[in-house]
Amino acid sequence: MNIKISYIKICLIFIFFAFVSDTIYGKIRLIVCHYNRPDFLRLQYQTFKKFLVEKDEFELIVLNDAIHPQMRDALEITCRELGLKSIIFPQYLHNQGVLIDYLKKLPFRHDIPYGQNGSVRYCQLIRYGLENFGYNHDDIIGIVEGDVFLVKKYSIRQSLNYTDILGVMRPDRGTLGIEYLWIGLCFADMQRLPNKYNFCFDLTYVDTTFLDAGGATYEYLKNNSEVKVEKHYPLFIKSLPRDNAKKLKDLGFANDEIELLGKLKNHVDYCPAIGFEFLVNKNFIHLGGSRFYGEGDPASTALKIFIENRLSQV
């Protein structure tokens, strides 16, 4: 009799801790999009594996958006080598669907195929990713651009302890003072979000003001005001005193970050398509526009050396 009671107690204790313990979770699902940089895919995965506190509690879903078969195969090979789930995005889907039907009614650029517009392509990818791997996930999801890298120890789960969404904000290009979640780095707890099927990163218009990729999150947050959002703002390289190491040191930059800023200075200044920024308290680095360049590009090379050095540190 006593043995039976003890067994029941043990079961009840186990059930209790299953509900209250902070260590019993599902998996954090990171949806990442890649177009032409298998080297960045490998490096991106390595940074999450190294620096993410939940290193055994996350999975990468790779949306392979390569146009050319050779690049598509290169990304697939990289995914297989890393043991990552890869989804080859059907290219014809870039020119159809809800977003395309919406844009056809607006003063959007219709002189080039939608599939050749970078913002439309990325919105279509993220919509596909959310519909197939995001909305019904029972834990945290992340939307991460292919040239965003984690460079410090970081806990996604802890960062969402007291908020529903953590994201980098972008402003509108007009005069309305609107801001919205950037499509390149955002984490959300899908179990907490109300009307989660309306949580969408499409580009959109508010009145006549164009909101780029991620703009639809403005409407979502406006219509779901109870959602708690931790907002972060990018620290652009062009806003920093890159020629003054002392000032950078005073601003809290590490020696290797100061060295990286020096290497990137000329390339970023004279190549408008490249944009470099620190994100979320400098835990992440984004090399914007890198999809226009291949391996060997000076900015990419400098960043890869910086990240590889950080990965090699104990």
N, C-alpha and C positions, 0 to 999 in steps of 0.2 A: 504493500500500500504506500509506504513512504517513498519507495523507488518510483512509483507511478506519479506521485505528487511532485517529486523533485524533477522528473522529466517534463511535466507540464510547466513548472516554473521556468525551467531552462528555455523552453519554447517561447513562453510569454516574454521573457527577457530579450531573446533574440528578435522577436517581432517588434518590441519596443525600440530597440536600438536601430532596427532597419528603418524606422520612421523618423527618428530624431538625430541619428548620427550624421555628421557633416562629411563623412567619408564614403557614404553609399550613394553613388550617382550613376547616371548613364555615361554616354560619351559626348564630349564637346565636338560638334561637327563643323569643320571649317570648309566652306565652299570657295575654291580658288579657281581663277580663270587664267588659262595660258594660251598664248597665240603663236609665239615664235622664239621662246627662250627656255629650252630644256635645261640650260645651265642655271637659270634663275629658279626653275622649279625645284631642282635638286638642292640648291642653296636655301631656298625658302623652307623646304621641309626640314633640312638640317637645323635651321635656326629655331624652329618650333620644337623640335625634338630635344635640342640642347637647353633652351632658355625657358620653355613653358613649364611651369610648376607641375601642371597636369600632364606630364610627358607620356604617361601610359593611359591617359583618359581622353585622348583626342583622336580624331580621324580626319584625313584630308580627302575631300571629294574633288577631283580635278576635272574641270570642264575644258576639254581639248577643243579649241576653236581655230585650229590651224587651217588655213586655206589650201596650202600645197601639200600633196600626199607625203612628200619626203619629210616635211616638218611635222606633220601629223604623226608619222611613224616614229620620229625621233622622240616626241613627247610620250608616245605610248611605251617605247622602250624604257624611258626614264621611269615612268610609273611602275612598270613591271619590276625593274631593278630595286625600287624603293618599297614595293609592296603596297602601292596606293591604288585606290579605286579610281578608274578613269572612265569618263563619259565622252565619247566623240559627238560633238554637237552637229546635227545635220545642218548643212549650210543653207539649204532652201528655207529653213525656218526664220532666217534673218529677214526675209521679205514678206512675212505674213504674220497674222495673229492680232491680238487685242491692241498692242501698242501701235502697230502699223495702221490699223483701221482708225485709231485715234489721230495719228499724225496726218493722215490724208485729209482730214477736215480742217487742218490748221495751216497758218502761214509758215510752215516748216520748209526746209530746203528739199524740193522734189526733183532737182535737176540731176542728182546722182542717185544710183540705187541705194536703198536703205542699208543693204548689206555692206556698203563701202563707207558708211558713216560710223566712225569709231564709237561715238556715244550710243547710237542705236544698237550696234552690235553688242556692246557690253550690257545694256539694259535687257536685251533679249536673252542673253546668257543668264543673268541673275534672275530674271523672271522664271526661266526654265529651271534653274537650280532651286529656287524657293518652292516652286510647284511640285517638284519631284523629290527633293531631299530636305526641304526646310520646314514648311508649314506643319507637317505632321511629325516632326522630330520631337521626342519627349524630353529634350534637354536644351542646352545652349547651342546656338548656331553662330557662326561667324562668316561674314562676307569679306574676303581678302583679295585685293588685286595682286596680280602676278609679280609685281615689282615692289611689294611691301615686305619688309623683313623685320623679324623680332630680334633685337640686339642686346637685350638685358633680361635678367630673370623677371618673370611676370606671371601672374595668376589671373586668368580670365574669370574663373569662378569667384575668386575673392573680389575682383573688381565689380562684379554684378551682385554682390551681397545685398546692397541697399538701393539698387536701381534695376530697371527693366531692360534698358538699352544703354550701351556705351558706344559713342561714335564720334567721328571727326565731322565738324560742321563746315558747310560751304555757303557763301552768300549768293544772292541772285545777281544777275548782271544788269539789273535795272535800278530803279530808285525806290522800290517798295520796302527795302530793309528786310526782306525775307531771307531766312536761312533754313537749310535742310541738311539731312544726313548725307555725307559723302558716300558714294557707292564703293569706295576702295578699302574701307576699314570700318567695320561695324560689328558689334556683338549684341545678341538679343536672347533673352530667356523666353523661348517659345511657349513655355507653360504659363507664363504670366501675362502675355500680351492679349489684350482684348481685341476682338475683330481681326485676328492675326492674318486672315486671308486678304485683308486690305493693306497689310504692311508690304509696300511695294517700292522699288527703286527706279521706276520708269522716269524718263525725262517728261516734262509737262509744261503747261502754260498756266499762269495765274493772271487772269485778265489778258493783257497783251505782253506780260513779262515772261520770258523764257527761263525755265529752270532746267539746268543740265542734268545729266545722269544722277539719279537719287532725288530729283526734285519732288517726286510724288510723296516722299516721306513728309514733306511740309503739310500736305492735306491730311495725312494719316495722324500726325501729331496734333494738328489743330482739332480734328474730329474726335480724338481720344485723349483729352487733356489730363486724364488720370494717370497716363503712362509716365513713369519717372525716367528721365533721360540724363545721363552724365555726359555733358558736352565738352569736347576738346577742340582746340583750334591749332592749326598747323603752324610750325615755326619754320618759315621759309629761309633758305640759305641767303637769298638776296637781301633779307632784312637784318642780317648779322654783320658785325664788324670783322669781316674775314681776314683783314690785314693786321689785326691787333690781337695777338695771342693773349696778352694780359687781360684785355677786356673779356675775351671769350672765357678765360679761366675764371674771372670774377663772376661770369654768368653761369658757372657751373659745368662748363664743358670739360670733358676728360682730354688727356693729351692726344689719344688716338683720334678723337673726334675733331680736334683742332687741326691735326695733320690731314685728315680727310677733307675738311673744308678748304684747306689750302690747295690740295690737289684738284678739287672740283671747281675752284674759283673761275678760271678762265673759260673752261668748257661750258659751264652753266651760263656765264655772262654772254658768250658769243653764239650760243646755240639755243634759240628761243623755245624749241620744242622740248628741251630738257628742263625739268623742274625738280629741285631737290628739297625735301622737307623732313624735319623731325616731327614725330606724331606721338600723342599720348605720353606726355612727360618724357620725351626722348626714348621711350621704350621701343619704338618702331622707327624705321627709316623707309622713306619712299623715294624712289628715283623715277619721277614722272616722265612720260614720253619715251621710256626705254624700249618700248615695243617697236619704235621706228628704227632701232639700231640693232645690229647683231653683236655676237661675241667679238671682243677686241676693241669695242668702242672705249675711248679713254675714261669716260665717266663710269661706265659699267665696270671696267677693269679696276679702277680705284676703289669703288664700293666693294667689289668682290674680295679684294685684298684685305680691306678693313674687316669685313665679316669673317673671312677665313681666319684672320688673326684672333678675333674674338672667340670663334669656335674652338680654337686650339688652346685657349686659356683654361686652366683647371677650375 
